[in-house]
Amino acid sequence: MRKPSLNQHGSFHLGIAAVVLALALVGFIGYRVATKHKDDATATKTTATQQQPATTTSSSNYTSSGDVAKDDASLNTADIDQSLDTSQLDSDINNLL
C-alpha cells in the first residue's frame, strides 16, 4: 500500500492568483466610481457656474480698514435670497433618490 503524497507546492500560487484577482477587481471598481464621480462633479460645476453671475465688483486689494468696512456693509445689505432658485436643488435631490 502506498502512502498518500503530501506535496502541496501548487496551492501557494493559487492563493497569490486569488489575491491579485481581488486587488484588480477592487481597483477596477474604484476607477469606475472615481471617473463617474468626476464626470458628475464637472457637470454640476459647469451648471452652477453658468447659473450664478458675478455680483461682486470689489477687489481684494484692501489698503485700509475702511475698505473692509465698505465691503462688509455692501455684503450685509445684499439680498442673496432674491436670486435663489431652489428648483435646481430639488431636481438634484430627486435625481439622487
C-alpha positions in Angstrom: 0.0 0.0 0.0 1.3 3.5 -0.9 1.2 6.5 1.3 -0.7 9.5 0.0 1.6 12.3 -1.2 1.6 15.4 1.0 3.1 17.5 -1.8 1.3 20.9 -1.8 3.6 23.1 -3.8 0.9 24.4 -6.2 -1.5 25.8 -3.7 0.6 28.8 -2.9 0.3 30.0 -6.5 -3.4 29.7 -6.4 -3.6 31.9 -3.3 -1.4 34.6 -4.9 -3.5 34.5 -8.0 -6.7 35.0 -5.9 -5.2 38.0 -4.1 -4.1 39.6 -7.4 -7.5 39.0 -8.9 -9.2 40.5 -5.8 -6.9 43.6 -5.9 -7.6 44.0 -9.7 -11.3 43.8 -9.1 -11.2 46.4 -6.3 -9.0 48.7 -8.4 -11.4 48.4 -11.4 -14.4 49.2 -9.3 -12.6 52.2 -7.6 -11.6 53.5 -11.0 -15.2 53.3 -12.3 -16.6 55.1 -9.3 -13.9 57.8 -9.4 -14.4 58.6 -13.1 -18.2 58.6 -12.8 -18.0 60.9 -9.7 -15.5 63.2 -11.6 -17.9 63.5 -14.6 -20.8 64.3 -12.3 -18.8 66.9 -10.4 -17.7 68.5 -13.7 -21.3 68.7 -15.0 -22.5 70.1 -11.6 -19.7 72.7 -11.5 -20.4 73.8 -15.1 -24.1 74.2 -14.4 -23.5 76.1 -11.2 -21.1 78.4 -12.9 -23.5 79.2 -15.7 -26.4 79.9 -13.4 -24.8 82.4 -11.0 -23.5 85.6 -12.4 -20.7 87.5 -10.8 -22.2 90.0 -8.4 -19.1 91.5 -6.6 -17.2 94.4 -8.1 -14.8 94.9 -5.2 -11.2 93.9 -5.4 -9.3 92.0 -2.8 -6.6 94.7 -2.6 -7.5 96.4 0.7 -5.4 99.3 1.8 -7.3 100.3 4.9 -9.9 99.1 7.3 -12.4 101.5 5.7 -12.2 99.3 2.5 -13.1 96.3 4.5 -15.9 98.1 6.3 -17.3 99.3 2.9 -17.3 95.8 1.5 -18.8 94.4 4.7 -21.6 96.9 4.5 -22.3 96.0 0.9 -22.4 92.3 1.7 -24.7 92.8 4.7 -27.2 94.8 2.6 -27.2 92.3 -0.4 -30.3 90.3 -0.8 -28.9 86.9 -1.6 -32.4 85.2 -1.4 -33.6 87.3 -4.4 -31.8 85.2 -7.0 -32.1 81.9 -5.1 -33.7 79.2 -7.4 -34.5 76.0 -5.5 -35.9 74.2 -8.4 -32.4 73.0 -9.5 -31.6 71.8 -5.9 -35.0 70.0 -5.8 -34.2 68.3 -9.1 -30.7 67.3 -8.0 -32.1 65.8 -4.8 -34.8 63.9 -6.6 -32.2 62.5 -9.0 -30.1 61.2 -6.1 -33.1 59.4 -4.6 
